[in-house]
Amino acid sequence: MDTNILLESGTNELEILEFKVADNYYGINVAKIIEILNYQHVTPVPNSHPFVEGIFMPRDTIISVINLRKCLGYPDDPDIEGLFFITNFNNLNTAFHVDQVLGIHRVSWEDINTPDSTISSEATGVATGVIKLEDHLVVILDFEKIVSKINPDTALTVSDIDDRQPEDRDRSHSPIMIAEDSPLLSKLIVECLKKSGYTNLNINNNGQEAWDKLCEMKEKGTILDDVHCIVTDIEMPKMDGHRLCKLVKDDDKMKHIPVIIFSSLINDDIRRKGESVGADAQLTKPEIGKLVDAIDGLVDKYEDARKENKF
């Protein structure tokens, strides 16, 4: 199946791969997928996590296989071989074993609904969105959280910035806007930035919420004082990070505000999309220390330009 990214940048669209596990429908952003393969024999690994089915080696690369039936709490069905889809995010290749792949759908982020706390809690939930396709609901899974539960080393950790002390510079006067739909990741990013000294933070659950606030600031005439840098995820319900970045950079008043795309999805294709919408920096999510460095550099340039009345 061809999973090349054909979407234009900044249109607020994505392609969802729909698949089944047991009798239920799930989805994943096609941008995360490298390849879809028929079932192959895997080699079990002693003492590995219960959700890890084993490893296999397509094209001379060893890849771990996660059994989504076990992960989602369904019993094994020996009559179903299923398929693998190989993903890449957070600079890690991982295969997921599913029962059936149904197809690819082009949808808008506006059509993806954020699940409430009864469906997906911050601590245990693995759903990032729900979308209605034809006559059924499809749950978009949080594959980053699934992998981080199996291998915590892939997750953001506050300890990554332990050697950064707030006193090495005064960051408290620089207002930073954050757009991140994952409550857990948003909490970690906020904690890390505050630990570095960035205490003036404007937190948003998606790109649409951030854009609405930016428009309000622009209407008040305070936009250039109220936001000195925007940090945005890519995958978010209502409005994604590429669309948010494009809107900011296309606006004559806001275009000077630096935008950092901070996402698990950064690869060559996604990087080109980010460049096309004007992103000032693009970082993959484990690089929380580099995020602080990127904010420091861009905020310095922005604030120096403001002092020199360049905009």
Solvent accessible surface area in square Angstrom, and as a share of the most:
residue,aa,sasa,rsa
1,M,123,0.55
2,D,95,0.49
3,T,19,0.11
4,N,96,0.49
5,I,44,0.22
6,L,126,0.63
7,L,19,0.09
8,E,133,0.60
9,S,27,0.17
10,G,3,0.03
11,T,53,0.31
12,N,11,0.06
13,E,66,0.29
14,L,6,0.03
15,E,24,0.11
16,I,0,0.00
17,L,0,0.00
18,E,6,0.03
19,F,0,0.00
20,K,39,0.17
21,V,0,0.00
22,A,27,0.21
23,D,117,0.61
24,N,62,0.32
25,Y,66,0.25
26,Y,20,0.07
27,G,0,0.00
28,I,2,0.01
29,N,11,0.05
30,V,2,0.01
31,A,15,0.12
32,K,9,0.04
33,I,11,0.06
34,I,87,0.44
35,E,39,0.18
36,I,24,0.12
37,L,28,0.14
38,N,118,0.60
39,Y,70,0.27
40,Q,70,0.31
41,H,147,0.66
42,V,11,0.06
43,T,74,0.43
44,P,97,0.61
45,V,58,0.33
46,P,114,0.72
47,N,163,0.84
48,S,45,0.29
49,H,60,0.27
50,P,98,0.62
51,F,57,0.24
52,V,26,0.15
53,E,37,0.17
54,G,0,0.00
55,I,48,0.24
56,F,13,0.05
57,M,115,0.51
58,P,17,0.10
59,R,174,0.64
60,D,126,0.65
61,T,61,0.35
62,I,111,0.56
63,I,8,0.04
64,S,49,0.31
65,V,0,0.00
66,I,5,0.03
67,N,13,0.07
68,L,0,0.00
69,R,29,0.10
70,K,85,0.36
71,C,23,0.14
72,L,37,0.18
73,G,65,0.63
74,Y,52,0.20
75,P,105,0.66
76,D,83,0.43
77,D,49,0.25
78,P,131,0.82
79,D,133,0.69
80,I,70,0.36
81,E,118,0.53
82,G,16,0.16
83,L,41,0.20
84,F,0,0.00
85,F,0,0.00
86,I,5,0.03
87,T,0,0.00
88,N,38,0.19
89,F,2,0.01
90,N,20,0.10
91,N,106,0.54
92,L,67,0.33
93,N,56,0.29
94,T,6,0.04
95,A,0,0.00
96,F,0,0.00
97,H,27,0.12
98,V,1,0.01
99,D,19,0.10
100,Q,88,0.39
101,V,25,0.14
102,L,68,0.34
103,G,15,0.15
104,I,61,0.31
105,H,50,0.22
106,R,130,0.47
107,V,16,0.09
108,S,29,0.18
109,W,14,0.05
110,E,109,0.49
111,D,81,0.42
112,I,3,0.01
113,N,79,0.40
114,T,85,0.49
115,P,17,0.11
116,D,85,0.44
117,S,90,0.58
118,T,124,0.72
119,I,105,0.53
120,S,21,0.13
121,S,44,0.28
122,E,67,0.30
123,A,75,0.58
124,T,98,0.57
125,G,9,0.09
126,V,33,0.19
127,A,14,0.11
128,T,41,0.24
129,G,1,0.01
130,V,21,0.12
131,I,4,0.02
132,K,137,0.58
133,L,18,0.09
134,E,146,0.65
135,D,124,0.64
136,H,38,0.17
137,L,107,0.53
138,V,0,0.00
139,V,39,0.22
140,I,12,0.06
141,L,7,0.04
142,D,16,0.09
143,F,1,0.00
144,E,29,0.13
145,K,22,0.09
146,I,3,0.01
147,V,6,0.04
148,S,23,0.15
149,K,88,0.37
150,I,33,0.17
151,N,61,0.31
152,P,89,0.56
153,D,130,0.67
154,T,19,0.11
155,A,33,0.26
156,L,7,0.03
157,T,53,0.31
158,V,28,0.16
159,S,69,0.45
160,D,68,0.35
161,I,0,0.00
162,D,71,0.37
163,D,124,0.64
164,R,53,0.19
165,Q,86,0.38
166,P,55,0.35
167,E,138,0.62
168,D,92,0.48
169,R,68,0.25
170,D,93,0.48
171,R,8,0.03
172,S,53,0.34
173,H,102,0.46
174,S,1,0.01
175,P,12,0.08
176,I,1,0.00
177,M,0,0.00
178,I,1,0.00
179,A,0,0.00
180,E,4,0.02
181,D,29,0.15
182,S,17,0.11
183,P,84,0.53
184,L,62,0.31
185,L,33,0.16
186,S,12,0.08
187,K,123,0.52
188,L,33,0.16
189,I,2,0.01
190,V,26,0.15
191,E,80,0.36
192,C,0,0.00
193,L,0,0.00
194,K,100,0.42
195,K,77,0.32
196,S,0,0.00
197,G,8,0.07
198,Y,1,0.00
199,T,76,0.44
200,N,71,0.36
201,L,32,0.16
202,N,39,0.20
203,I,64,0.33
204,N,1,0.00
205,N,92,0.47
206,N,20,0.10
207,G,0,0.00
208,Q,59,0.26
209,E,56,0.25
210,A,0,0.00
211,W,43,0.15
212,D,65,0.34
213,K,63,0.27
214,L,0,0.00
215,C,50,0.30
216,E,103,0.46
217,M,25,0.11
218,K,86,0.36
219,E,154,0.69
220,K,155,0.65
221,G,60,0.58
222,T,49,0.29
223,I,1,0.01
224,L,21,0.10
225,D,85,0.44
226,D,53,0.28
227,V,1,0.00
228,H,21,0.09
229,C,0,0.00
230,I,0,0.00
231,V,2,0.01
232,T,1,0.01
233,D,10,0.05
234,I,8,0.04
235,E,30,0.14
236,M,0,0.00
237,P,4,0.02
238,K,74,0.31
239,M,11,0.05
240,D,8,0.04
241,G,0,0.00
242,H,5,0.02
243,R,73,0.26
244,L,0,0.00
245,C,0,0.00
246,K,69,0.29
247,L,36,0.18
248,V,0,0.00
249,K,42,0.18
250,D,95,0.49
251,D,22,0.11
252,D,117,0.61
253,K,97,0.41
254,M,0,0.00
255,K,87,0.37
256,H,77,0.34
257,I,0,0.00
258,P,6,0.04
259,V,0,0.00
260,I,0,0.00
261,I,0,0.00
262,F,2,0.01
263,S,1,0.01
264,S,5,0.03
265,L,3,0.01
266,I,14,0.07
267,N,46,0.24
268,D,104,0.54
269,D,63,0.33
270,I,4,0.02
271,R,93,0.34
272,R,140,0.51
273,K,29,0.12
274,G,0,0.00
275,E,109,0.49
276,S,78,0.50
277,V,9,0.05
278,G,31,0.29
279,A,17,0.13
280,D,67,0.35
281,A,24,0.18
282,Q,17,0.07
283,L,27,0.13
284,T,7,0.04
285,K,14,0.06
286,P,40,0.25
287,E,46,0.21
288,I,0,0.00
289,G,14,0.13
290,K,115,0.49
291,L,0,0.00
292,V,0,0.00
293,D,72,0.37
294,A,21,0.16
295,I,0,0.00
296,D,17,0.09
297,G,33,0.32
298,L,29,0.14
299,V,0,0.00
300,D,57,0.30
301,K,146,0.62
302,Y,7,0.03
303,E,22,0.10
304,D,73,0.38
305,A,16,0.13
306,R,66,0.24
307,K,161,0.68
308,E,106,0.48
309,N,129,0.66
310,K,143,0.61
311,F,66,0.28
